[in-house]
Amino acid sequence: MIVWVMYDIEKDRSRTKAAKICQQAGLYRVQYSVFLGVLEKNEFDTLHLQLEELINEEKDSIYMFPMSKDELQQTVLLGQAFDKDFVTDEVKSLFF
């Protein structure tokens, strides 16, 4: 499945760990706190659990959006959007 992960995490250390966890899961950073990639269901579940353990649920937020190829192709990118060179060919081919 295609997954967007977006977060707003107060503590620098936790925010840095969240970025590392997303990158280790194979997601690509498209903005400072936004990641995109392709994950299997079990990888998505593992990522969910790892990020959940990391945050303060009263102050932080994480959004994980799974989407289909059709939904991704309907996504509108305005302005600079993100650097397409950092996204895998697998995801890039779904956009373009």
KOLGU-4560 file (N, C-alpha, C; in nm, 3 decimals, padded with zeros to 5 digits):
<recs>
<n_xx: 00.084 n_yy: -00.117 n_zz: 00.000 ca_xx: 00.000 ca_yy: 00.000 ca_zz: 00.000 c_xx: 00.089 c_yy: 00.124 c_zz: 00.000 mol: A seq: 1 type: MET>
<n_xx: 00.036 n_yy: 00.230 n_zz: -00.056 ca_xx: 00.106 ca_yy: 00.359 ca_zz: -00.055 c_xx: 00.069 c_yy: 00.428 c_zz: 00.075 mol: A seq: 2 type: ILE>
<n_xx: 00.168 n_yy: 00.488 n_zz: 00.141 ca_xx: 00.143 ca_yy: 00.548 ca_zz: 00.272 c_xx: 00.205 c_yy: 00.687 c_zz: 00.280 mol: A seq: 3 type: VAL>
<n_xx: 00.127 n_yy: 00.780 n_zz: 00.330 ca_xx: 00.177 ca_yy: 00.912 ca_zz: 00.370 c_xx: 00.184 c_yy: 00.911 c_zz: 00.522 mol: A seq: 4 type: TRP>
<n_xx: 00.292 n_yy: 00.960 n_zz: 00.579 ca_xx: 00.304 ca_yy: 00.979 ca_zz: 00.723 c_xx: 00.340 c_yy: 01.126 c_zz: 00.746 mol: A seq: 5 type: VAL>
<n_xx: 00.260 n_yy: 01.189 n_zz: 00.832 ca_xx: 00.283 ca_yy: 01.330 ca_zz: 00.866 c_xx: 00.278 c_yy: 01.343 c_zz: 01.017 mol: A seq: 6 type: MET>
<n_xx: 00.366 n_yy: 01.424 n_zz: 01.072 ca_xx: 00.364 ca_yy: 01.438 ca_zz: 01.217 c_xx: 00.396 c_yy: 01.579 c_zz: 01.263 mol: A seq: 7 type: TYR>
<n_xx: 00.350 n_yy: 01.606 n_zz: 01.384 ca_xx: 00.380 ca_yy: 01.729 ca_zz: 01.455 c_xx: 00.421 c_yy: 01.685 c_zz: 01.595 mol: A seq: 8 type: ASP>
<n_xx: 00.549 n_yy: 01.681 n_zz: 01.620 ca_xx: 00.604 ca_yy: 01.630 ca_zz: 01.745 c_xx: 00.683 c_yy: 01.740 c_zz: 01.813 mol: A seq: 9 type: ILE>
<n_xx: 00.650 n_yy: 01.765 n_zz: 01.938 ca_xx: 00.707 ca_yy: 01.878 ca_zz: 02.012 c_xx: 00.857 c_yy: 01.864 c_zz: 02.040 mol: A seq: 10 type: GLU>
<n_xx: 00.900 n_yy: 01.751 n_zz: 02.092 ca_xx: 01.040 ca_yy: 01.735 ca_zz: 02.134 c_xx: 01.130 c_yy: 01.702 c_zz: 02.016 mol: A seq: 11 type: LYS>
<n_xx: 01.243 n_yy: 01.773 n_zz: 02.009 ca_xx: 01.340 ca_yy: 01.751 ca_zz: 01.901 c_xx: 01.385 c_yy: 01.607 c_zz: 01.893 mol: A seq: 12 type: ASP>
<n_xx: 01.418 n_yy: 01.549 n_zz: 02.008 ca_xx: 01.469 ca_yy: 01.411 ca_zz: 02.010 c_xx: 01.367 c_yy: 01.311 c_zz: 01.954 mol: A seq: 13 type: ARG>
<n_xx: 01.243 n_yy: 01.325 n_zz: 01.997 ca_xx: 01.137 ca_yy: 01.235 ca_zz: 01.948 c_xx: 01.111 c_yy: 01.258 c_zz: 01.800 mol: A seq: 14 type: SER>
<n_xx: 01.116 n_yy: 01.384 n_zz: 01.758 ca_xx: 01.095 ca_yy: 01.416 ca_zz: 01.616 c_xx: 01.205 c_yy: 01.355 c_zz: 01.530 mol: A seq: 15 type: ARG>
<n_xx: 01.329 n_yy: 01.363 n_zz: 01.577 ca_xx: 01.442 ca_yy: 01.303 ca_zz: 01.505 c_xx: 01.426 c_yy: 01.152 c_zz: 01.498 mol: A seq: 16 type: THR>
<n_xx: 01.385 n_yy: 01.091 n_zz: 01.608 ca_xx: 01.363 ca_yy: 00.945 ca_zz: 01.608 c_xx: 01.251 c_yy: 00.905 c_zz: 01.512 mol: A seq: 17 type: LYS>
<n_xx: 01.145 n_yy: 00.985 n_zz: 01.507 ca_xx: 01.034 ca_yy: 00.955 ca_zz: 01.416 c_xx: 01.083 c_yy: 00.956 c_zz: 01.272 mol: A seq: 18 type: ALA>
<n_xx: 01.164 n_yy: 01.055 n_zz: 01.237 ca_xx: 01.218 ca_yy: 01.062 ca_zz: 01.101 c_xx: 01.303 c_yy: 00.939 c_zz: 01.070 mol: A seq: 19 type: ALA>
<n_xx: 01.387 n_yy: 00.899 n_zz: 01.164 ca_xx: 01.471 ca_yy: 00.781 ca_zz: 01.142 c_xx: 01.388 c_yy: 00.655 c_zz: 01.127 mol: A seq: 20 type: LYS>
<n_xx: 01.285 n_yy: 00.641 n_zz: 01.208 ca_xx: 01.196 ca_yy: 00.524 ca_zz: 01.199 c_xx: 01.128 c_yy: 00.520 c_zz: 01.062 mol: A seq: 21 type: ILE>
<n_xx: 01.080 n_yy: 00.634 n_zz: 01.015 ca_xx: 01.015 ca_yy: 00.639 ca_zz: 00.884 c_xx: 01.113 c_yy: 00.603 c_zz: 00.772 mol: A seq: 22 type: CYS>
<n_xx: 01.234 n_yy: 00.657 n_zz: 00.779 ca_xx: 01.334 ca_yy: 00.627 ca_zz: 00.677 c_xx: 01.376 c_yy: 00.480 c_zz: 00.682 mol: A seq: 23 type: GLN>
<n_xx: 01.390 n_yy: 00.424 n_zz: 00.802 ca_xx: 01.427 ca_yy: 00.283 ca_zz: 00.814 c_xx: 01.316 c_yy: 00.192 c_zz: 00.760 mol: A seq: 24 type: GLN>
<n_xx: 01.193 n_yy: 00.241 n_zz: 00.764 ca_xx: 01.081 ca_yy: 00.164 ca_zz: 00.710 c_xx: 01.077 c_yy: 00.170 c_zz: 00.557 mol: A seq: 25 type: ALA>
<n_xx: 01.162 n_yy: 00.256 n_zz: 00.499 ca_xx: 01.168 ca_yy: 00.266 ca_zz: 00.354 c_xx: 01.089 c_yy: 00.383 c_zz: 00.297 mol: A seq: 26 type: GLY>
<n_xx: 01.042 n_yy: 00.472 n_zz: 00.384 ca_xx: 00.969 ca_yy: 00.589 ca_zz: 00.337 c_xx: 01.067 c_yy: 00.699 c_zz: 00.299 mol: A seq: 27 type: LEU>
<n_xx: 01.024 n_yy: 00.786 n_zz: 00.211 ca_xx: 01.107 ca_yy: 00.896 ca_zz: 00.162 c_xx: 01.053 c_yy: 01.028 c_zz: 00.213 mol: A seq: 28 type: TYR>
<n_xx: 01.143 n_yy: 01.110 n_zz: 00.262 ca_xx: 01.104 ca_yy: 01.240 ca_zz: 00.316 c_xx: 01.069 c_yy: 01.333 c_zz: 00.200 mol: A seq: 29 type: ARG>
<n_xx: 00.946 n_yy: 01.384 n_zz: 00.202 ca_xx: 00.904 ca_yy: 01.478 ca_zz: 00.099 c_xx: 00.896 c_yy: 01.621 c_zz: 00.154 mol: A seq: 30 type: VAL>
<n_xx: 00.886 n_yy: 01.634 n_zz: 00.286 ca_xx: 00.899 ca_yy: 01.760 ca_zz: 00.358 c_xx: 00.956 c_yy: 01.724 c_zz: 00.495 mol: A seq: 31 type: GLN>
<n_xx: 00.985 n_yy: 01.825 n_zz: 00.577 ca_xx: 01.049 ca_yy: 01.797 ca_zz: 00.705 c_xx: 00.974 c_yy: 01.693 c_zz: 00.790 mol: A seq: 32 type: TYR>
<n_xx: 00.845 n_yy: 01.703 n_zz: 00.796 ca_xx: 00.767 ca_yy: 01.611 ca_zz: 00.878 c_xx: 00.666 c_yy: 01.531 c_zz: 00.797 mol: A seq: 33 type: SER>
<n_xx: 00.698 n_yy: 01.508 n_zz: 00.670 ca_xx: 00.608 ca_yy: 01.434 ca_zz: 00.581 c_xx: 00.689 c_yy: 01.329 c_zz: 00.505 mol: A seq: 34 type: VAL>
<n_xx: 00.640 n_yy: 01.205 n_zz: 00.508 ca_xx: 00.707 ca_yy: 01.094 ca_zz: 00.442 c_xx: 00.609 c_yy: 01.021 c_zz: 00.352 mol: A seq: 35 type: PHE>
<n_xx: 00.661 n_yy: 00.960 n_zz: 00.246 ca_xx: 00.580 ca_yy: 00.888 ca_zz: 00.148 c_xx: 00.653 c_yy: 00.762 c_zz: 00.107 mol: A seq: 36 type: LEU>
<n_xx: 00.579 n_yy: 00.654 n_zz: 00.089 ca_xx: 00.642 ca_yy: 00.531 ca_zz: 00.041 c_xx: 00.542 c_yy: 00.419 c_zz: 00.025 mol: A seq: 37 type: GLY>
<n_xx: 00.593 n_yy: 00.304 n_zz: -00.007 ca_xx: 00.513 ca_yy: 00.184 ca_zz: -00.027 c_xx: 00.548 c_yy: 00.085 c_zz: 00.083 mol: A seq: 38 type: VAL>
<n_xx: 00.447 n_yy: 00.040 n_zz: 00.156 ca_xx: 00.467 ca_yy: -00.056 ca_zz: 00.264 c_xx: 00.368 c_yy: -00.170 c_zz: 00.251 mol: A seq: 39 type: LEU>
<n_xx: 00.410 n_yy: -00.286 n_zz: 00.297 ca_xx: 00.318 ca_yy: -00.398 ca_zz: 00.313 c_xx: 00.236 c_yy: -00.374 c_zz: 00.440 mol: A seq: 40 type: GLU>
<n_xx: 00.124 n_yy: -00.443 n_zz: 00.453 ca_xx: 00.037 ca_yy: -00.424 ca_zz: 00.570 c_xx: 00.112 c_yy: -00.446 c_zz: 00.701 mol: A seq: 41 type: LYS>
<n_xx: 00.193 n_yy: -00.551 n_zz: 00.708 ca_xx: 00.267 ca_yy: -00.579 ca_zz: 00.832 c_xx: 00.371 c_yy: -00.469 c_zz: 00.861 mol: A seq: 42 type: ASN>
<n_xx: 00.431 n_yy: -00.412 n_zz: 00.757 ca_xx: 00.526 ca_yy: -00.302 ca_zz: 00.775 c_xx: 00.454 c_yy: -00.177 c_zz: 00.825 mol: A seq: 43 type: GLU>
<n_xx: 00.336 n_yy: -00.153 n_zz: 00.772 ca_xx: 00.254 ca_yy: -00.041 ca_zz: 00.816 c_xx: 00.220 c_yy: -00.056 c_zz: 00.965 mol: A seq: 44 type: PHE>
<n_xx: 00.180 n_yy: -00.176 n_zz: 01.003 ca_xx: 00.145 ca_yy: -00.203 ca_zz: 01.144 c_xx: 00.265 c_yy: -00.185 c_zz: 01.236 mol: A seq: 45 type: ASP>
<n_xx: 00.381 n_yy: -00.232 n_zz: 01.192 ca_xx: 00.503 ca_yy: -00.217 ca_zz: 01.271 c_xx: 00.539 c_yy: -00.070 c_zz: 01.286 mol: A seq: 46 type: THR>
<n_xx: 00.532 n_yy: 00.005 n_zz: 01.178 ca_xx: 00.560 ca_yy: 00.148 ca_zz: 01.182 c_xx: 00.464 c_yy: 00.219 c_zz: 01.277 mol: A seq: 47 type: LEU>
<n_xx: 00.339 n_yy: 00.183 n_zz: 01.270 ca_xx: 00.236 ca_yy: 00.239 ca_zz: 01.358 c_xx: 00.275 c_yy: 00.219 c_zz: 01.504 mol: A seq: 48 type: HIS>
<n_xx: 00.311 n_yy: 00.098 n_zz: 01.540 ca_xx: 00.347 ca_yy: 00.067 ca_zz: 01.679 c_xx: 00.473 c_yy: 00.142 c_zz: 01.723 mol: A seq: 49 type: LEU>
<n_xx: 00.574 n_yy: 00.148 n_zz: 01.636 ca_xx: 00.698 ca_yy: 00.217 ca_zz: 01.670 c_xx: 00.674 c_yy: 00.366 c_zz: 01.694 mol: A seq: 50 type: GLN>
<n_xx: 00.596 n_yy: 00.428 n_zz: 01.608 ca_xx: 00.568 ca_yy: 00.571 ca_zz: 01.622 c_xx: 00.479 c_yy: 00.598 c_zz: 01.743 mol: A seq: 51 type: LEU>
<n_xx: 00.385 n_yy: 00.509 n_zz: 01.768 ca_xx: 00.295 ca_yy: 00.526 ca_zz: 01.882 c_xx: 00.371 c_yy: 00.526 c_zz: 02.014 mol: A seq: 52 type: GLU>
<n_xx: 00.473 n_yy: 00.441 n_zz: 02.026 ca_xx: 00.555 ca_yy: 00.432 ca_zz: 02.147 c_xx: 00.637 c_yy: 00.559 c_zz: 02.169 mol: A seq: 53 type: GLU>
<n_xx: 00.662 n_yy: 00.631 n_zz: 02.063 ca_xx: 00.753 ca_yy: 00.745 ca_zz: 02.064 c_xx: 00.691 c_yy: 00.875 c_zz: 02.113 mol: A seq: 54 type: LEU>
<n_xx: 00.563 n_yy: 00.891 n_zz: 02.092 ca_xx: 00.502 ca_yy: 01.023 ca_zz: 02.111 c_xx: 00.437 c_yy: 01.042 c_zz: 02.247 mol: A seq: 55 type: ILE>
<n_xx: 00.417 n_yy: 01.168 n_zz: 02.281 ca_xx: 00.335 ca_yy: 01.208 ca_zz: 02.394 c_xx: 00.196 c_yy: 01.232 c_zz: 02.338 mol: A seq: 56 type: ASN>
<n_xx: 00.103 n_yy: 01.145 n_zz: 02.369 ca_xx: -00.030 ca_yy: 01.151 ca_zz: 02.307 c_xx: -00.109 c_yy: 01.276 c_zz: 02.344 mol: A seq: 57 type: GLU>
<n_xx: -00.067 n_yy: 01.347 n_zz: 02.448 ca_xx: -00.137 ca_yy: 01.469 ca_zz: 02.487 c_xx: -00.085 c_yy: 01.593 c_zz: 02.414 mol: A seq: 58 type: GLU>
<n_xx: 00.035 n_yy: 01.584 n_zz: 02.354 ca_xx: 00.095 ca_yy: 01.700 ca_zz: 02.289 c_xx: 00.128 c_yy: 01.678 c_zz: 02.141 mol: A seq: 59 type: LYS>
<n_xx: 00.153 n_yy: 01.555 n_zz: 02.100 ca_xx: 00.201 ca_yy: 01.526 ca_zz: 01.965 c_xx: 00.090 c_yy: 01.465 c_zz: 01.880 mol: A seq: 60 type: ASP>
<n_xx: 00.110 n_yy: 01.470 n_zz: 01.749 ca_xx: 00.016 ca_yy: 01.405 ca_zz: 01.658 c_xx: 00.091 c_yy: 01.343 c_zz: 01.541 mol: A seq: 61 type: SER>
<n_xx: 00.041 n_yy: 01.229 n_zz: 01.499 ca_xx: 00.094 ca_yy: 01.160 ca_zz: 01.381 c_xx: -00.025 c_yy: 01.115 c_zz: 01.298 mol: A seq: 62 type: ILE>
<n_xx: -00.016 n_yy: 01.140 n_zz: 01.167 ca_xx: -00.119 ca_yy: 01.098 ca_zz: 01.073 c_xx: -00.057 c_yy: 00.998 c_zz: 00.977 mol: A seq: 63 type: TYR>
<n_xx: -00.121 n_yy: 00.884 n_zz: 00.963 ca_xx: -00.075 ca_yy: 00.781 ca_zz: 00.870 c_xx: -00.190 c_yy: 00.754 c_zz: 00.773 mol: A seq: 64 type: MET>
<n_xx: -00.170 n_yy: 00.790 n_zz: 00.646 ca_xx: -00.274 ca_yy: 00.778 ca_zz: 00.546 c_xx: -00.238 c_yy: 00.672 c_zz: 00.442 mol: A seq: 65 type: PHE>
<n_xx: -00.301 n_yy: 00.556 n_zz: 00.447 ca_xx: -00.283 ca_yy: 00.461 ca_zz: 00.338 c_xx: -00.371 c_yy: 00.505 c_zz: 00.220 mol: A seq: 66 type: PRO>
<n_xx: -00.324 n_yy: 00.479 n_zz: 00.100 ca_xx: -00.405 ca_yy: 00.514 ca_zz: -00.017 c_xx: -00.375 c_yy: 00.420 c_zz: -00.132 mol: A seq: 67 type: MET>
<n_xx: -00.468 n_yy: 00.415 n_zz: -00.222 ca_xx: -00.453 ca_yy: 00.330 ca_zz: -00.340 c_xx: -00.375 c_yy: 00.404 c_zz: -00.448 mol: A seq: 68 type: SER>
<n_xx: -00.335 n_yy: 00.331 n_zz: -00.551 ca_xx: -00.265 ca_yy: 00.392 ca_zz: -00.664 c_xx: -00.353 c_yy: 00.497 c_zz: -00.731 mol: A seq: 69 type: LYS>
<n_xx: -00.481 n_yy: 00.466 n_zz: -00.746 ca_xx: -00.573 ca_yy: 00.561 ca_zz: -00.809 c_xx: -00.582 c_yy: 00.690 c_zz: -00.729 mol: A seq: 70 type: ASP>
<n_xx: -00.590 n_yy: 00.677 n_zz: -00.597 ca_xx: -00.598 ca_yy: 00.797 ca_zz: -00.512 c_xx: -00.469 c_yy: 00.879 c_zz: -00.522 mol: A seq: 71 type: GLU>
<n_xx: -00.356 n_yy: 00.811 n_zz: -00.525 ca_xx: -00.229 ca_yy: 00.883 ca_zz: -00.537 c_xx: -00.221 c_yy: 00.958 c_zz: -00.668 mol: A seq: 72 type: LEU>
<n_xx: -00.266 n_yy: 00.895 n_zz: -00.775 ca_xx: -00.261 ca_yy: 00.959 ca_zz: -00.907 c_xx: -00.352 c_yy: 01.082 c_zz: -00.913 mol: A seq: 73 type: GLN>
<n_xx: -00.452 n_yy: 01.088 n_zz: -00.828 ca_xx: -00.543 ca_yy: 01.203 ca_zz: -00.824 c_xx: -00.491 c_yy: 01.314 c_zz: -00.732 mol: A seq: 74 type: GLN>
<n_xx: -00.381 n_yy: 01.289 n_zz: -00.663 ca_xx: -00.323 ca_yy: 01.388 ca_zz: -00.574 c_xx: -00.275 c_yy: 01.509 c_zz: -00.653 mol: A seq: 75 type: THR>
<n_xx: -00.305 n_yy: 01.625 n_zz: -00.603 ca_xx: -00.265 ca_yy: 01.750 ca_zz: -00.668 c_xx: -00.139 c_yy: 01.802 c_zz: -00.599 mol: A seq: 76 type: VAL>
<n_xx: -00.035 n_yy: 01.827 n_zz: -00.677 ca_xx: 00.089 ca_yy: 01.883 ca_zz: -00.626 c_xx: 00.102 c_yy: 02.025 c_zz: -00.679 mol: A seq: 77 type: LEU>
<n_xx: 00.111 n_yy: 02.121 n_zz: -00.590 ca_xx: 00.120 ca_yy: 02.262 ca_zz: -00.630 c_xx: 00.257 c_yy: 02.318 c_zz: -00.592 mol: A seq: 78 type: LEU>
<n_xx: 00.304 n_yy: 02.413 n_zz: -00.667 ca_xx: 00.432 ca_yy: 02.477 ca_zz: -00.636 c_xx: 00.547 c_yy: 02.379 c_zz: -00.645 mol: A seq: 79 type: GLY>
<n_xx: 00.637 n_yy: 02.390 n_zz: -00.552 ca_xx: 00.756 ca_yy: 02.306 ca_zz: -00.551 c_xx: 00.726 c_yy: 02.162 c_zz: -00.513 mol: A seq: 80 type: GLN>
<n_xx: 00.612 n_yy: 02.141 n_zz: -00.446 ca_xx: 00.573 ca_yy: 02.007 ca_zz: -00.401 c_xx: 00.689 c_yy: 01.940 c_zz: -00.330 mol: A seq: 81 type: ALA>
<n_xx: 00.745 n_yy: 01.834 n_zz: -00.388 ca_xx: 00.861 ca_yy: 01.769 ca_zz: -00.328 c_xx: 00.959 c_yy: 01.730 c_zz: -00.435 mol: A seq: 82 type: PHE>
<n_xx: 01.080 n_yy: 01.701 n_zz: -00.394 ca_xx: 01.186 ca_yy: 01.664 ca_zz: -00.488 c_xx: 01.163 c_yy: 01.521 c_zz: -00.536 mol: A seq: 83 type: ASP>
<n_xx: 01.117 n_yy: 01.509 n_zz: -00.657 ca_xx: 01.083 ca_yy: 01.377 ca_zz: -00.712 c_xx: 01.203 c_yy: 01.285 c_zz: -00.724 mol: A seq: 84 type: LYS>
<n_xx: 01.325 n_yy: 01.342 n_zz: -00.719 ca_xx: 01.446 ca_yy: 01.260 ca_zz: -00.728 c_xx: 01.466 c_yy: 01.174 c_zz: -00.604 mol: A seq: 85 type: ASP>
<n_xx: 01.404 n_yy: 01.213 n_zz: -00.492 ca_xx: 01.422 ca_yy: 01.139 ca_zz: -00.368 c_xx: 01.319 c_yy: 01.028 c_zz: -00.349 mol: A seq: 86 type: PHE>
<n_xx: 01.223 n_yy: 01.020 n_zz: -00.438 ca_xx: 01.118 ca_yy: 00.919 ca_zz: -00.428 c_xx: 01.152 c_yy: 00.805 c_zz: -00.523 mol: A seq: 87 type: VAL>
<n_xx: 01.129 n_yy: 00.684 n_zz: -00.480 ca_xx: 01.165 ca_yy: 00.568 ca_zz: -00.561 c_xx: 01.090 c_yy: 00.567 c_zz: -00.693 mol: A seq: 88 type: THR>
<n_xx: 01.144 n_yy: 00.497 n_zz: -00.788 ca_xx: 01.079 ca_yy: 00.483 ca_zz: -00.918 c_xx: 00.941 c_yy: 00.422 c_zz: -00.903 mol: A seq: 89 type: ASP>
<n_xx: 00.927 n_yy: 00.332 n_zz: -00.804 ca_xx: 00.799 ca_yy: 00.267 ca_zz: -00.782 c_xx: 00.690 c_yy: 00.370 c_zz: -00.749 mol: A seq: 90 type: GLU>
<n_xx: 00.718 n_yy: 00.462 n_zz: -00.658 ca_xx: 00.622 ca_yy: 00.564 ca_zz: -00.622 c_xx: 00.613 c_yy: 00.671 c_zz: -00.731 mol: A seq: 91 type: VAL>
<n_xx: 00.726 n_yy: 00.707 n_zz: -00.787 ca_xx: 00.730 ca_yy: 00.810 ca_zz: -00.890 c_xx: 00.643 c_yy: 00.769 c_zz: -01.010 mol: A seq: 92 type: LYS>
<n_xx: 00.647 n_yy: 00.643 n_zz: -01.048 ca_xx: 00.571 ca_yy: 00.597 ca_zz: -01.163 c_xx: 00.420 c_yy: 00.604 c_zz: -01.136 mol: A seq: 93 type: SER>
<n_xx: 00.381 n_yy: 00.604 n_zz: -01.010 ca_xx: 00.239 ca_yy: 00.617 ca_zz: -00.978 c_xx: 00.191 c_yy: 00.760 c_zz: -00.996 mol: A seq: 94 type: LEU>
<n_xx: 00.281 n_yy: 00.856 n_zz: -00.980 ca_xx: 00.246 ca_yy: 00.996 ca_zz: -00.996 c_xx: 00.246 c_yy: 01.039 c_zz: -01.143 mol: A seq: 95 type: PHE>
<n_xx: 00.345 n_yy: 00.992 n_zz: -01.217 ca_xx: 00.370 ca_yy: 01.052 ca_zz: -01.349 c_xx: 00.356 c_yy: 00.952 c_zz: -01.462 mol: A seq: 96 type: PHE>
</recs>
